[in-house]
Amino acid sequence: MKKTLLFLLLVLTCVQLFAQQRQVTGKVTDARDGSALPGVTVAIKGTSTGSTTNPDGTFKINVSGNVTLVFSFVGFETMHMAIGEKSHVNVQLASDLKTLNQVEVSTGYISKRRGSITGAINVVDGKQVESRPSGNFMHNLQGQAAGMYVMANGGRPGAAPVILMRGVGSINSGTAPLYIIDGQPVSGSDFSLINPNDIENINVLKDASATSIYGSRGANGVILITMKKGAKNTRPQIDYRGFYGYADINRNKFKMMNTKDRLDYEVFIGKRKADDPAIPELLKNDFNQSKVVFKPSQTQSHEISVRSGNDVTSIYFGGEYFQMDGIYFDNKFKRYSSRLSIDNQTTKWLKSGVSLYAAYMEETTPNETRNSLSNPGMLAYMLMPYENLKNEDGSWKKFLQYQAYNGARNQLWSRSQGLMGNANDHLKILGNVYTEATITKELKFTSRFGMNLSDYVTKSWNAPELAAADNGNAYRRFSRWSNSIWTNTLNYRKQIKDHSINAVVGTEYNALTDYDFSVTSRNTAFPTLYEFGAMTVPSSSGGSLSKYRMFSMLGSVNYGYKERYFLDLSARRDGSSKFGANNKWGTFWAVGALWNLKNEDFLKNSELISDLRLRSSVGLTGNDDIGFYPSYSINSKSNYEGKAGMVPTQAANPELGWEKKRKFNVGLDLGLANNRVNFTIDYYRELTYDMVLDVPVSYLTGFSSIKANMGKMQNNGIEFTFKSDVIRSKDLNLNIGGNFTYNRNRVTELYGFRDELLGTGTGILVKVGYPRGQFKYNRFSRVNPEDGREIWLDKNGNETFNFDGGDAAILEGKNMYAPYYGGATFDLNYKGLGLFMQWNFMLDKYMVNNTQAWLVWNNDSWFNTNRVADLYENMWKKPGDIAKYPKYGSSTAFDDRYVENASFLRLRDITVYYNLPKNLLSQTKVFRNARVYARANNLLTFTQWSGYDPEYFNNLELGIYPVSRSYTIGLDLTF
């Protein structure tokens, strides 16, 4: 009986407890604008029971009795709410400026709290580069960060842009920043295989405090890319992103002669008789050949990702298909990629993870030989306007009837039939594994091994019909690039009352191997098969092998006192196989300091100033982008009387050392009105010295030059960044931002015995006292009215009919590198309907319009190709004419006529989007978020440049692949 009563009592107690438990639901939003906050921790005070909010900000939690819920989220003030008998609550969290300063920002080997960073670092959210139609997402960084100079290197899909950080930092060595993806070094060309939707954020490191821990590789800045990972204790989140669109030539400013003008021109110069019976028939055809050769191209992208995790393991998986055709009809680009990331908390003290990225790219590439009529970019303008390129059925004609192609095969027909072509295949595998052991609460050891592997195949072929002497030929080149890196670090973090310490020491070993081989064969066994395997006679072969090894020791410590004063110290010692036997080791360092004025008593209670920090740093970094064997004695293969042999081609220099850069930076960060308005300004001064130059030596040595450390170059500049939440409410939000950079470059020293260098045929001067990229050209004066000849100015400023390279003069203020550049963004959203715009600009950028020169030269060499529309009207025809162009038969000299201002302002991106209401989506029980948008890229460009595109990075533009203007519609879904 006693046992029965105890059992009944226990049952009644359980029933009562069960009856007291209930489910509480709610939604957490941002107090600033009412937007949902996903990932907020919701816990019952005094217990370990908790939950997190969904992507739409909603949550569910089981409670018993009158409890207090605690809501916490990074960047927001923690809220305690006694819920009483409520079953549903709505919570608004306010921003916590102190917590925002605790957000971790990675500098690679160590993560630092945002409020303690002494260096110049910009963080670009991954959302700023995703879902944009670009074969290489680095183009989408244009105008995103102050000090970062991003320029297109042509419009071919997948082509890597040129990126400079705080000006051009070297004369002969590499100038690109160091790119790091999750601890693994990569090259700029790798980004054509990276899915931008897999990117979490991009950290741009610029000054010595941020980059010196990368030692010999940090001189040109560092771009750290963090990929997405899984999320702990969340239900699976599935995202789909897709878009369709098309692209067309962005700017078509070359106006060519139409048929009537062309025939009048031919008659005037005596190449056609005025009564030629062909003229009436030719006048029936009048083609704008650029609209015939260039074509609108299609693009599409489909990507799906899954993010999930429990309290032990988190996982992220994504897969993508991307296609982007070029505006040249035979140019196609496809990418297939997949990424897997797993992190596992194996025990309380041991964590491990793996990240694997695999991508495959295939493309057919056009002929981009700049001055060749096989290049569509030149062909489109040099074809005769009366030449019909197509048959009645729309196919390309096999033969051209006029001009230099008289009776020749049409290149466009040959490529359309597959009789000739070029193609590339690229396999990329990028991965790393790590183990992190927690030795004590403050001390962690991490070991990480990463591998970057690329297999690249280049193919080209010509059918027997085009290569009759060879009976067809084919070329293959295979290259493999592998870079492994093993990093071991010991991290220590401790807070002792008013003192904080965040430190790291470690070692790193980097091994890179690059090898390739190529073969050309001819004589196909099958007249209709042009594949390499069908060729029977190998005709030539080649190959190379390059290796590079580096071992490093590194350390960094960040010390803080009372959250007011911070000091950063970092050092790295690198040993590299690239440098001379007597100089293989280099030491690099930095010191940085920060003063948080907001935490001082005189500003602590200020309602206007919400953040004020003063930063400064000084240090030394290096540049090892100088090739694999610059210090070694190198011999090259040669044949002598039919026998194989070797000839010396490079002299050894055992004293060759690191190219160094000394950096100084001072910056100010200011936040106003609860950080609704933010300003950042930095002044920097960087001196590159011990540059690796080809120093002339006596020919008695058997060499013309030797690589040695000489010369100095300086970059000074100012960077300004502005961000503001102009309107911040539940229904209406307006955010604007912008950045501006001014960089002044000067060469301050060369060899001592020589203070000027001029690249042959480039017009680019390297001279002490002048900036890198300075133009030096002969100066054109006028066309002589009496005889139509060209007149130039000699070096003394006197007119002369004699074109002499010795009369070339420095064109003051005309430089290929823009000293002023930046960008601006505008984002307006009303109840989910939004408009986003991004602009970027460059000022005082100059470039030689070489394409224009090829289209205006007025002599027999160019008679068989079409000329610019105003040539006939404005050329010299008779004595007394005041003409723009000289008489027929004039020279083809380069002079400053073709140096044009390529400054521009471009609407890089304009997007109209709509985020579907969450309450509507919640009714579907399937969708969490949905967004539709329409986007245009490169829609507007304002410039004086008369060529293809002012954004092109080079000293001259000749027949480049034009940059496209694209239009896309897209859909983003979250399940």
DOTILO-245492 format. One record per residue (C-alpha): residue in three letters; x, y, z. Coordinates in steps of 0.25 Angstrom, whole numbers, plus 5000, padded with zeros to 4 digits. Each point is the difference from the previous one (the first is absolute). Example, Ala and Ser with C-alpha at 12.3 -4.5 7.8 and 13.67 -1.06 7.14 Angstrom:
REM residues 2
ala504949825031ser500650144998
This chain:
REM residues 975
met500050005000lys501150105003lys500749974987thr498750024993leu499850145007leu501450044996phe499849964986leu498750084999leu500750125006leu501150004990val499049994988leu499250125006thr501350085001cys500549974986val498650034994gln500050135008leu501450044995phe499649964986ala498850085001gln500850125004gln500949994988arg499650084988gln500650054987val500350154998thr500250054986gly500450144995lys500850084991val501350085002thr500250134991asp501050114999ala499650125008arg500650094989asp499149964988gly499249885004ser500749904992ala500049865005leu501349955007pro500449854997gly500949935010val499650075013thr500349915012val498749995008ala500349945014ile499249975013lys500850085011gly500749925010thr499949874991ser500749944988thr498749994992gly500050084988ser499750024985thr500350094989thr499250084990asn499749964986pro500450084988asp498750075001gly500350045014thr498949905006phe500349915012lys499349895008ile500449965014asn499449915011val499950065014ser499449975014gly499450115008asn500450145001val501450014994thr500950114994leu500549984986val501450064996phe500250044986ser501450024995phe500650034987val501450054995gly499950154998phe498850025008glu499750035015thr499549885008met498650005004his499349935012met498549994999ala499149945011ile498949944992gly499049965011glu498849934994lys500350044986ser500049904989his500550104989val501050115001asn500650104990val501450055003gln500850124995leu501550005002ala500850135000ser501450014994asp501149995010leu501250084996lys500949945010thr499649864995leu500250044985asn501550035004gln500149865005val499749944986glu501249914996val500750054987ser501049904994thr501450044996gly500449864996tyr500849945011ile499250075011ser498650055002lys499950145007arg498850075006arg499650114991gly500250115011ser501549965002ile500550004986thr501150094997gly500149984985ala499350054988ile499049894997asn498850004991val498949895001val499249974988asp498749925002gly499949884991lys498650054996gln500750114993val500649914990glu499049884999ser499049984988arg500750094990pro500249964986ser501650005000gly500949884996asn501050055011phe499350065012met501250095003his499450104990asn498950025010leu501050065010gln500150134992gly499750125009gln499749915012ala501250045008ala500950135001gly501449984995met499649884992tyr500350024985val499249904991met500150014985ala499549904989asn501049944992gly499049974988gly498649964999arg500249854998pro499249925010gly500849955011ala501250104997ala500650045013pro500150155003val501250085004ile500050035015leu500950105007met500050045014arg500450145004gly500750034986val501049924992gly501049955009ser501249954991ile500650024987asn500449864995ser499449915011gly498649965002thr499050105005ala498849925003pro499549985015leu500249865006tyr498749934999ile499649905011ile498849915001asp499849935013gly501550015003gln500449954986pro500750094990val499450014987ser500350084987gly499150104993ser499649914989asp499449905010phe498850085003ser499449974986leu499849865007ile499450055013asn498550015002pro499850145007asn498849955007asp500949915008ile500750135006glu499650045014asn500950135000ile501350064994asn501050075009val500950104993leu501350025008lys500850134996asp501050055010ala501249945007ser499249975013ala499149914992thr500949944990ser501449995006ile499749865006tyr500049954985gly501450055000ser500649994986arg498749994993gly499250115006ala500650124993asn498950024991gly498949985010val499249875003ile498649964996leu499449905010ile498849924995thr499249925010met499149904995lys498649965006lys499949895011gly498949935006ala499350055012lys499849935014asn498749965006thr499150054988arg499049924992pro500549984985gln500050124991ile499949984985asp500350124991tyr499850014985arg500550114992gly499850014985phe500050114989tyr499950014985gly500450114991tyr500850054988ala501150094997asp500450094988ile501250094997asn500050115010arg500550124992asn500150004984lys500650144998phe500949974987lys499250074989met500449944987met499850044985asn498749964995thr500049954985lys499850134994asp501150075007arg500949884998leu499850004985asp500250154999tyr501349985008glu500549894990val499750094988phe500750125006ile501349925003gly500049944986lys499749865004arg498749994993lys499550084988ala498850095001asp499249934989asp500349865006pro498849924996ala500149925013ile499650135008pro498549994998glu500049865005leu500950025012leu499150125004lys498949905003asn500749945011asp500450085013phe500349925012asn500450055014gln501049885001ser500150015015lys498649975002val500249884991val501249945006phe499750035015lys498849925005pro499150015013ser500449895009gln499349925010thr500349975015gln499449915011ser500449965013his499349895010glu500549985014ile499549925011ser500649995014val499749935014arg500450055013ser499749935013gly500649955013asn499849955014asp500750025013val501249914995thr500150014985ser499750124990ile499949984985tyr500050084987phe499849954986gly499850074987gly500049974985glu499950104988tyr499950004985phe500450134994gln500050034985met500450134993asp500250014985gly500850114995ile499650114989tyr501049934991phe499149894993asp501049895003asn500350045014lys499349915011phe500349995015lys499549895009arg500349975015tyr499549895009ser500450015014ser499749935014arg500450035014leu500049925013ser500350055014ile499949925012asp500450045014asn499949905012gln500250035015thr500649865002thr500250025015lys499950115010trp501550034997leu500149964985lys499450064988ser500349964986gly499550034986val500149984985ser499750104988leu500049954986tyr499750084987ala500049944987ala499750074987tyr500249974985met500050114989glu499949984985glu500150124990thr500150024985thr500950124998pro500150104988asn501250054994glu500450125008thr501350044993arg499850155001asn500550044986ser499549884992leu498850004991ser499749875006asn499650075012pro498550035000gly500350135008met500850054988leu499249934989ala498750065004tyr500550144996met500949984988leu499149924992met499450074988pro498650065002tyr499649944987glu500549865003asn498849905003leu500549905010lys498849915000asn499249924991glu498550014998asp499849895011gly500850085010ser501349915000trp501350064998lys500650014986lys501249914997phe500750114991leu500150155001gln500050074987tyr500650145003gln501350065007ala501249925004tyr499249885001asn499749994985gly499749864998ala500449965014arg499249925010asn499250075010gln500649985014leu498650005006trp499549894991ser501249925003arg499850015015ser498549974998gln500349874993gly501049965011leu501250004990met500850085009gly499950035015asn500550025014ala499549945013asn500449985014asp499749915011his500350035014leu499849915013lys500250065013ile500149935014leu500150095012gly499949945014asn500650005014val499849925013tyr500350055014thr500049955014glu499950105012ala500349955014thr499650085012ile501249995010thr499450095010lys498950105000glu501050114995leu500949914991lys499749934987phe500849934990thr499649994985ser500649924989arg499550024986phe500449944987gly499550054987met500249974985asn499750084987leu500149914988ser499750054986asp500049914987tyr500050094987val499849954986thr500250104988lys499549954986ser500150064986trp499849944986asn499950034986ala499449914989pro500749964987glu499250104993leu500650115008ala501449945002ala500249934987ala501649995001asp499849925013asn498849934996gly499350055013asn500750035013ala499750005015tyr500650055012arg499949955015arg500650055013phe499849945013ser500450075013arg499949975015trp500150105011ser500049955014asn500250085012ser500049935014ile500150085013trp500149955015thr499850095011asn500149985015thr499650115010leu499950025015asn498950105003tyr499950065014arg498950095005lys499950055014gln499250125007ile500650045013lys499250115007asp500350124991his501049934991ser499749914988ile501049924992asn499849934987ala501249944994val500549894990val501349944996gly500249894989thr500749944989glu499649984985tyr500649924989asn499650034986ala500449914988leu499650044986thr500249924987asp499750044986tyr500349914988asp499450004986phe500349934986ser499550034986val500049934987thr499650044986ser499649904990arg499650004985asn499549914989thr498649955004ala499749864997phe498550044997pro499750124992thr498850045008leu500749975014tyr500950115006glu500149945014phe501449995005gly500049855000ala499750004985met501350064997thr501149914995val501350085000pro500550075013ser500750134995ser500450075013ser500049995015gly500350075013gly499950015015ser500550065013leu500149975015ser500050105011lys500049985015tyr500050105011arg500149975015met499950105012phe500049975015ser499550115010met500050035015leu498950105004gly499550075012ser499050115004val499550065013asn498850095002tyr500050075014gly498950085005tyr499850095013lys498650045005glu499449994986arg500750134997tyr501449984996phe500549884991leu501349964995asp500349914989leu501449934998ser500349904988ala501249944994arg500349894989arg501249944995asp500049934987gly501049924993ser499849984985ser500649924989lys499850124990phe501250085006gly501550005000ala500849905007asn500550115009asn498750075003lys498849895001trp499550055013gly499250135002thr499350065013phe498850084999trp499350075011ala498950115004val499650085012gly498550055001ala499350085011leu498550045002trp499450105009asn498549985003leu499650155003lys498649965002asn500349925013glu500750135006asp499250075010phe499850134992leu499349924989lys499449885007asn498650075002ser500050074986glu498749984993leu500650054987ile501349924999ser499749865001asp501449954995leu501350074999arg501349924998leu501450054996arg501049904994ser501450004995ser501049904995val501449984995gly500749884994leu500749924990thr499549904990gly500649934988asn499749964985asp500449874995asp499250004987ile501350004992gly500049874993phe500549865005tyr501550024997pro500450144999ser501349985008tyr500549884993ser500949974988ile499149954989asn500449934987ser499049984989lys500049894989ser500650024987asn500449934987tyr501450014994glu500349934987gly498949915002lys500449965015ala499350045012gly500650095010met499950115010val500250155000pro500150095012thr498850105000gln500050055015ala501150045009ala500049965014asn499950105012pro500249935013glu499750145007leu498650024994gly499150035012trp498650035003glu499250124993lys499650085012lys498950105004arg500050095012lys498550045004phe499550115008asn498550025003val499250095009gly498549995000leu498750055007asp498749935002leu498850085003gly498549965003leu498950105002ala498649995005asn500049865005asn500949964989arg499050044989val501150084994asn501449954999phe501350064994thr501349934999ile501250084995asp501549954998tyr501350064995tyr501149914996arg501450014995glu500749884994leu501449994995thr500449884991tyr501549985000asp501149904997met499149974987val500449884992leu500450074987asp500849954987val501350085003pro500850034987val501449935001ser501250004990tyr499849914988leu501449955003thr499349915011gly499249934989phe498750065005ser499350134998ser499450015014ile499949935013lys498950005010ala500450095012asn499350085012met500050144996gly499050124999lys498950065008met498650044998gln499050075009asn498550005001asn499350115009gly498550005001ile498750035007glu498849915001phe498650045004thr498849925003phe498650045003lys498849925004ser498650055005asp498649955004val499350124994ile498649945003arg499949895010ser498549955003lys499149885000asp499550024986leu501050104993asn501649995000leu501050084992asn501549975001ile501150074993gly501549985000gly501250044992asn501550005000phe501150084994thr501449984998tyr501250094996asn501349944997arg501350074996asn501149914994arg501450054998val501349924996thr501150065009glu501249924996leu500449904989tyr501549964997gly500750125005phe500850004986arg498650014993asp498850075004glu499149974988leu499449874993leu499150004988gly499349874996thr500249974985gly498750044992thr499250035012gly500150145003ile500149975015leu501150085007val500749955013lys500750135005val500550055013gly499050115005tyr498949954992pro498949905003arg500049854994gly499250004988gln500350144995phe499850024985lys501250054991tyr499650024985asn500450094988arg499050125000phe499250024988ser499850154995arg499150004988val499849974986asn500750094990pro499050074992glu500950014988asp500349864997gly499349925010arg501249945007glu500049985016ile500850105008trp500549965014leu500850085011asp501449965003lys500649995014asn500250155000gly498550034996asn500350044986glu499249954988thr500649894991phe499649914989asn501049895005phe499449905010asp501249965009gly499849925013gly501150095006asp499050115000ala499049935009ala499650085012ile499449975014leu498550034999glu499850065014gly498849955008lys499749894990asn500149865007met499549864998tyr499649995014ala498950085005pro500450085013tyr498550025004tyr499049895001gly498949955008gly498549955000ala498650035006thr498849925004phe498650035002asp498949915006leu498650045001asn498949905006tyr498650025002lys499249885006gly500949904993leu500050084986gly501450054998leu501050074991phe501549985001met501050074992gln501550005000trp500950104993asn501550004998phe500950104994met501550034996leu500550144997asp501350044993lys500249874993tyr500650004986met500249904990val500549994985asn498849974991asn500849914991thr498849944993gln499650144996ala501450024994trp499849874992leu498750064994val500550144996trp501349974994asn499950054986asn500949924990asp500149894991ser500349905011trp498650025006phe499250034987asn499449855000thr499350025013asn498950105004arg500450135006val499350105011ala498850074995asp500650145000leu501349974993tyr499650034986glu499350135005asn501150055009met501249964992trp500950094992lys499650014986lys500650124994pro500950125003gly499450095011asp499249905007ile500050005015ala499949865002lys499949905012tyr500649894992pro501250004991lys500049974985tyr499949864995gly501349935000ser500450065014ser500849935011thr499649915010ala500750065012phe499649995014asp499950145007asp499150065011arg498850024991tyr499649865005val500350025015glu498550025005asn499450035013ala499449875005ser499350055012phe498649955002leu498849995009arg499349874999leu498749955005arg500549865004asp498849945005ile498550045001thr499049905006val498550015003tyr499649895010tyr498849955008asn500149925013leu498749935001pro499350025013lys500349905011asn498649995005leu499649964986leu501249904999ser499749945013gln498649954995thr500749914990lys500749925011val501149994990phe500750134997arg500750085011asn500550114990ala499850044986arg500650114991val499850034986tyr500850104993ala500450074986arg501550044999ala500850084989asn501550015001asn500850114993leu498750074995leu500650144999thr501450054998phe500450145000thr501450034993gln500850084990trp500649874995ser499749974986gly500449855000tyr499449875004asp500150025015pro500750095010glu500149905011tyr501049924992phe501349985008asn501250034991asn500850114994leu499349994987glu498849934995leu500049934986gly498949904996ile499649965014tyr498949915004pro498950105003val499450015014ser498549964999arg498750065005ser499249895006tyr498549995005thr499549895009ile498849965008gly500249915012leu499349935011asp500549965014leu499349905009thr500249955014phe499349885004
